[in-house]
Amino acid sequence: MLILNSQKQPDGSLQTLLSLSDLPEETAGTQKAIADAKAYEGYWNQVYQLNFTNHSQAAQIMYIGNSDASATLTNDLVQLQKIAQQRVLLHANDALKLSQDNTTTMLVGGVLILLLGLFLMFYIRRIASPKWPRSALKTY
């Protein structure tokens, strides 16, 4: 019974993943994993019930029939993992590109602000300097 109770956590995780899925292949894979998880639970229900009445048949289901369901569920989860890894890499690459674009924008913006500051400094100096001829400044 412990196995059946512990199966609720993966079921809940798959249901949450289904609600968050936005890619068709991810949704289909999640629905398949949910169906295969239910089949896997069905084997455990059979084993649990048969264990009291026919132990040899319960052992046969547990070690032969259940292994196929387990392998199918494992394959589904591996496929979901591959999709998730692709999505994480895609998002990481997008974040890296955005970061690089922001760095370039900040660098170009900083250079432009520096040039504007230098231009304003020399322009204000030129405007504020006296207009009389330099020869008038000579003292003899």
C-alpha positions in Angstrom: 0.0 0.0 0.0 3.0 2.3 0.6 3.8 2.1 -3.1 0.3 3.1 -4.1 0.4 6.1 -1.6 3.8 7.2 -2.8 2.6 7.1 -6.4 0.4 10.2 -5.7 3.4 12.5 -5.8 4.5 11.6 -9.4 0.8 11.7 -10.5 0.4 15.2 -9.0 3.7 16.3 -10.7 2.5 15.0 -14.1 -0.9 16.7 -13.7 1.0 20.0 -12.8 3.2 19.5 -15.8 0.2 18.9 -18.0 -1.3 22.2 -16.9 2.0 24.0 -17.7 2.6 22.4 -21.0 2.4 24.7 -24.0 4.1 22.6 -26.7 2.0 19.9 -28.5 4.7 17.3 -28.1 5.0 18.0 -24.4 1.3 17.9 -23.9 1.0 14.6 -25.8 4.0 13.1 -23.9 2.6 14.2 -20.6 -0.8 12.7 -21.3 0.9 9.4 -22.4 3.0 9.4 -19.2 -0.2 9.9 -17.1 -1.9 7.0 -18.9 1.1 4.8 -18.4 1.4 5.8 -14.8 -2.2 4.8 -14.3 -1.5 1.4 -15.9 1.5 1.0 -13.7 -0.7 1.7 -10.7 -3.2 -0.8 -12.0 -0.5 -3.5 -11.9 0.3 -2.6 -8.3 -3.4 -2.7 -7.3 -3.6 -6.2 -8.9 -0.5 -7.3 -7.0 -1.7 -5.9 -3.7 -5.1 -7.6 -4.0 -3.7 -10.9 -5.3 -1.0 -11.1 -2.7 -3.5 -12.1 -0.1 -5.2 -14.8 -2.3 -2.7 -16.0 -4.9 0.8 -15.1 -4.0 2.4 -16.8 -7.0 0.2 -15.0 -9.5 0.9 -11.7 -7.7 4.6 -12.4 -8.0 4.3 -13.2 -11.7 2.4 -9.9 -12.3 4.8 -8.0 -10.2 8.0 -9.2 -11.9 6.8 -9.8 -15.5 3.7 -7.7 -16.3 4.7 -4.8 -14.2 8.2 -4.6 -15.7 6.7 -3.8 -19.1 4.5 -1.0 -17.6 7.5 0.3 -15.7 9.7 0.3 -18.8 7.0 2.2 -20.8 6.5 4.7 -18.1 10.3 5.2 -17.8 10.6 5.8 -21.5 7.8 8.4 -21.3 9.6 10.2 -18.5 12.9 10.1 -20.4 11.2 11.7 -23.4 9.7 14.4 -21.2 13.2 15.0 -19.7 14.7 15.4 -23.2 12.0 18.0 -24.1 12.6 19.8 -20.8 16.4 19.9 -21.4 15.8 21.3 -24.9 13.6 24.0 -23.5 16.0 24.9 -20.7 18.9 25.2 -23.2 16.7 27.3 -25.5 15.8 29.7 -22.6 19.4 29.8 -21.5 20.6 30.7 -25.0 17.9 33.4 -25.3 18.9 34.8 -21.9 22.5 34.8 -23.0 21.7 36.6 -26.2 19.6 39.2 -24.4 22.5 39.8 -22.0 25.0 40.2 -24.8 22.6 42.6 -26.6 22.2 44.6 -23.4 25.9 44.7 -22.8 26.5 46.0 -26.4 23.7 48.6 -26.0 25.1 49.8 -22.7 28.6 50.1 -24.2 27.5 52.1 -27.2 25.3 54.2 -25.0 28.2 54.9 -22.6 30.5 55.9 -25.4 27.8 58.2 -26.9 27.2 59.9 -23.5 31.0 60.3 -23.0 31.3 62.0 -26.4 28.3 64.2 -25.7 29.9 65.2 -22.4 33.2 66.1 -24.1 31.4 68.0 -26.8 29.4 70.0 -24.3 32.5 70.7 -22.2 34.4 72.2 -25.1 31.4 74.0 -26.5 30.6 75.6 -23.1 34.3 76.6 -22.7 34.3 78.1 -26.1 31.1 80.1 -25.4 32.3 81.2 -22.0 35.7 82.4 -23.0 36.2 86.1 -23.6 35.7 87.5 -27.1 38.5 90.1 -27.2 41.6 89.6 -29.3 44.5 87.7 -27.8 46.8 90.6 -28.6 45.0 92.7 -26.1 46.1 90.4 -23.3 49.8 91.0 -23.9 51.3 93.3 -21.3 54.5 95.2 -22.0 
